[in-house]
Amino acid sequence: MPFREVNSKMVEAAVVPGQKMYSQRGAMLAYKGDVSFTPNIAGGQGGLMSMIGRRVTNEAAPLMTVEGSGTVMFGHGGHHIQVVNLTGDTLYVEADRLLAFDGTLQQGTMFMGSQGGVMGMVRGQVTGQGLFTTTLKGHGAVAVMAHGGVVELPITPGRPVHVDPQAYVAHHGDVRNKLSTALGWRDMVGRGSGEAFQLELSGSGVVYVQASEEKL
């Protein structure tokens, strides 16, 4: 079920009988019709809901199951919202970036070490993001949140994209990532420590980057 962008910070979704949606808890702004909202942390598809978005602290993303017949408006914290439409591929996204998504999508998690080896684990430690990243696969729509808006950058073979790890939101496609040091490019403008790392994405796909380094 597609999302309709009301404005840059609100989306509307149609809820139809027999089909579920999932949203971040507290993301419902308004609704029309006969719609129910049920807390859902454990359970779900093959038990994966209990794993979705697991962080270093072993916390899971607090989700709501949305069912019934009507329309629901979603938004959260005044964050900008980007709608990503999947056509059989997989979206990799930080759990706290998820606003709402189709219940038809297959949910899971990916250990960051499986992409980029040890450097994937370093990324989780340096940026404060979890070692587990949420995956959503199939045909459907996902609404993700970001600070200051989102830019969609294509990743093409032979032309990797370098992203500040704090500005990374999500990516999809046949993409590999690794963390590399920026060798002083941050220090020259008065920044340092963990911000001296770059997230390098290569292959073929798309990466979504927010216009801010603020965490949600």
N, C-alpha and C positions, 0 to 999 in steps of 0.2 A: 504494500500500500504506500503510495508516494506521499511525500511531505510537500505541502505548499508553503512557500516562504511568505509570511505575512509582512515582515520587514527583516532587517539584518539581525534582529535579536529575538524573533519569534517565528515559530513554524506551526502549521495546522496539519493534522493528520486525520484521515477518515478511518474510523474503526467499524469493521463489519463483522457480523455474526460468524463464529467459527474460526476466526483468525485472531491471533494474539499479537500484541505489541509489547515491547519492554521499554521502560523509561527510567531515568535516574529518579530516585525518590525525591519528591519535592519539586519536580520539574513541571507538573501540571499547573497551568495558569488559569484555564477555564475550559468548560466542556459543554456540549449540547447533546441531548439524547440520553439513552439508557446505557451508561458506561460504568464499569467497576474498576477499582484499582486495588490490587492485592500485593502486599509485600512479598518479595521473592528473593531470598539469598541462596538457600540450598535448593536442591532438586533441579528441575529444568531438563534440558535435553541431555540425556545420558549422564546426569550428575554434574555436567560441566558448569552449570550455573554457580555451583559452590566454589568453582575455581576461577571464575571470570574476574579478571583484573586483580589477581592476587599480588600483593605487594611484598616488600621485604618483611613487613610485620605480619604477613599472612592474613591481611584483611581482604574482604571481598567487596566489590562495588555494590552499594545498596540499590537494588532495582525494584521496580514495581511492574507487575503484570497488568496490562491494560486490555480489557475485553468488553464486548457488548456491541452496541449499535449507536453511532453518533459521530461527532467530531470533537477533537481535543486540541487545545492550543498548548504548546510546550515552550518553555524558556527557563533560564536559570541564571541568577546573579547578574543579569544585564550583559552576559557574555554574547559575543557574536556567534552566529550559527552557520555552519556550512553543511549542506546536504550532499551526501555522496551516494551515487547510484551504482550498485554492484550488478554485474551481468555474468555471474558465475565465478568471479575471482574472489580473492581474499583481501580484506582490509585489516591492516595492523594499526591499532590505535591504543593510546594510553587510556586506562579504564576511567579515569576521572574526566576525560574529554567527552565521554559518551553522554548524549542527551536523551536520545530515543532511537529505536531501530525496529525493523520488521521481525516478528517472531518466526518467520520462515527461514531466517538466516541461521546457519549452523554456528554455534558459539564454541569458543575454545580459548586456550591460552598458549603462548609460545614462550619458552625460556629464551631470554635474549642471548644467552651464550651460544644458541644454535645458529645464530646469524652473526658472523664476525668473530666467533670463538671467544677467547678470553676478553677481547676488547668489548664484546657485547655486555659482559658482566661489569667491566669497568664503567661503561656508560651508565648503568643503573646506579652504581655507587657514586659517581662524580656528580650526576645531575640530580640525584635524589629521587629519580623515578624508579619504579619497581623493576625487579629482574624479570618479571613476567609481564608480557604485553598481551592485551586482549586481541583475539582474532574473530572476525565475522566473515563467513563465507556463504556464497550462494547468489540468488537473485532477489534483490530487494533494496531498500533505502536505509541509510544511516544518517542521523543528524548529530554532528559533533560540534563541540564548543571551543572557542578560542578567544584570546584577548586581542582587541584591536583589529579584528578582521583576519581573513585568511587569503593567502595567495596560493594558487595551484601551479606547481612547477613540474614540467615534464622531465622524466629521466630517460635518456636515450643511450643505446649501446655506445661505449667509447667516450661518453661525455658525462661523467659522474657529477652529482650535485652535492655541494658541501653546505651543511645547515648547522646553525648554532643549536646544540642539543636542547637548550631551554625554549627555543622557538619551534621545535618539532611538534607536530600535532598527530599526524597519521601518514600512512602511505599504502599503496596497493600496486599490484603488478608483480613481475618477476624481478624483484629487487633484493640486493644484498646490502647490508650496512656494516660499517666498522667505525670505530672511534680513532681519531688521529689527533696528535698535538698540533696546535696552530703556530707554534714557534714564535711567540711574541706578538702576533698581530693584535691580540686583545690588550696586551700590556702597553702597547704604543698609544692607545687611546684611554689609558687610565683604568683598565679592567684587568683582572688577573684570576688566579687560582683556577677553579673549575671551568671558568669561561674560556680558558685557553685551549679547549678541546673543540674539535669539529666532528660532526657526524657526517660521514661520507656515504652516499647512497649511489649505487651503480646498478646497471642492468637496463630494464625497460619497464616503465610505469609512471606513477605520479606521486609526488610528495606534497603534503599540505603543511604550510608554514604560517605561523601566526605573526602578526605585526607587533610583537612584544615578547619580552623575556619573562613576563610574570607567570607564576604558577597559578593554577585554578584552585 
